[in-house]
Amino acid sequence: MLMQEGLDIKAGIDWLTTLAVTKEDLDINPNYFKVPYKNDVSTATRTAMTEIGEETLDCSELVCRYLQKIGWSKKVEWLNTKGLYDYAEKHPEHLQKHESKEYKPKIGDIFLWKRNSGMGHTGVVVAYDETADSVTTIEAISENEYPSIKGDNSGHKGYHFKGVIKWKWSKRLGSHLIGHHKEKDCRFYTPKKIKK
């Protein structure tokens, strides 16, 4: 069982896997998403621990639900990407930020980037291949919300994301993960046990 800091990472990854489509799924049906992307600002929906709450998800909602599943929080927190970033800055004992670009992510870490505008993106690391320096994530993503991830260098040319995906990104320091943009707020974070 994959446990770290008293958190049940395996339970969280198993849950994420039930929601995500893979490249193979999209090769068969490019419009198939088990859980479509939707940015819902309703507190009741974003924090509901019910099937209805998981019918659509955005990136930070998915990560907050993952954090609850691993035991990081008792309830699903209402934090957008700016909220997750701000929380990590104020509470590094709960979400440990890895400043070094040399950091190799562990299964269960999250990646998080935030622009100065407050917009950002986040997801969960489910595999890391040190030889290839590639990272597999599960994340909720929509190219309509994040048009900057489109293009030949996006790592998913020919695929149009609009829901929860499991994707292997060929470069840990690439444009989707912590090399997303010139601003420095692109990092991996390790959840630490908290009491709430």
N, C-alpha and C positions, 0 to 999 in steps of 0.2 A: 504494500500500500504506500502511495506517495504522500508522505506527511512532512511538513516543515513548519517550524515555529508553532506546533500544535494545531495547524490548519490542515484540513483534509483536501489537499489539492486534487487527488484522484476523483473525489466526489464532484468537484467543480468541473474538471475536464470531462468526466463522463456525461455530466449534464449538458455542457456546451456541445459535445459531439452529437447529442440527440437533436440539436437545433440547426446544425450547420449542413450546408451542401458543399460538395467538393468539386474540383475541376472535372472529374469524371461524370458527376451528376450534370454539370452544365454542358458537357460535351454531348450528352444525350438530349437534354432539354434546356436551352439557354435561358428560358424564362422561369425555370422551376426554383422556387425558394420556399423552404419549409416555413421559415419565419421572415416575412417581408420587413423591410426597413420602414420605420415611421418615427419621426421626432414628435413624441407626444408630451406636452408640457403638463398634462393633468397629473397632479400628485397622486390621486387615487389610483390611476392606471399604472403609473411608473413604479409605484411601491407595492401594488397588490401582489400577494403571494398566492396567486391563483392562475389557472390556465388562461383566463382572459387577459391577465397582465402580461402574458408571454406570447400573445397572438401576433403582435408587432413589436419591434424593438429598435432603438437607436444604439449607437456605440457605447455611450456612457451608461445607459440603462442596462445593457447586456453586462458590462463590467461590474456594475453595482449588484446585479443579481448573482453573478459569479462570486463576488466577495461574500455575499450572504451565504451562498451554498457551501463555501469552504469553511465557514465559521468565523470569518473576519468581523462580521456584524450579525446581530441577532435579527435585525429587520433589513429589508432592502432600503438602502439609503437613496435619497433624492439628490444626486450630484451630477451635474453636467460635466463636460471635460474641464472647463475652467474651475468648477467646484472641486473635482478630483485633484487637479493641479494645486489649487490653493490649499486644500486639505493636506496634501503631501508636504507642501512647503512649511506649514505650521506644525505638522505632526510626523516628522521623519521616523519617529519610533513606531509608527503604524504603517506607513507606506515609505519604504526606504528607497530614496532616489539614488541611482548609480550615476555619478557625475562623469566618470571616465568613459570615453568612447571605446576603450579596450574591454569594457565589461562584456562578458559572455552571458546571455540570458539563460535563466533556468526555467524549466517547465513550471508554469504557474505564475511567472512574472507577468506584469502588464507593460505594454508600451503606451506612452502617452506623449502627445505633442500638443502645444498650445501656441497659437499665434498671438501677437500683441492685441489683435482685435477681440480676443476671447474665444474665437472659434478654435476647434481642435479635433483630435481623433484619438481613439484608444481601442485596445483589444488585448487578448490574452495569448501569451506564448504557450503553445502546446508541444513544440519540439524545437530543438536546436541541433544543427549538424555542424560541428566544429570544423570538420575537414573542408566542407564547402562554404562555411560561414553563412549558412542560410537559416532562416527562421520561419517556422510554420506557426500561423496564428489562427485563432477563431475570433471573428469580429463582425459586428453589424455595420454595413457600409452601403452608401448610396452615392453613385457618381453625380447624381443631381445635387446632392448636398456638398460634395467635395470634388468639384470639377478639376481641381489641380492634380488629381491622381490619374487622369486620363493621359493617353499619349503613348508613343512608342516605348518610352522608358519606364512605363508605369509598373511593369512586372506582370501585367495581365492583358496584354494586347489581344483584342478579339473577344474579350469577355466583358459584359456589362453588369456590374454589381448593383444589386438593389435588395439586399437582405443579409442574413447571417451566412457567412462563408468560412470554410477552412481552406487556407491558402498558404502555399510555400513561397516565401519571398526569397529570391536568390541572393540578396545582399543584406546582411545585418545593418550595414551603414547606408543602405540604399534610400531612394527617395520616399519610400512608403513608411519606413520605420524611423530610426533616429537620425537619418540624414535627410529628413523631409524638406527642410527649408533652411535658410541661412540663420534664422533666429535660433538661439541656443536651447530653447525649451523643448527638446526632443530627447527623451530618455526612457530607459527601462526602470521599472520600480518593482520591488519585492514586497508583497503584503506581509505584515507582521501581525501576530495575534493581538487583538484588542478586546477590551471588555466594554460592552455597551448594554 
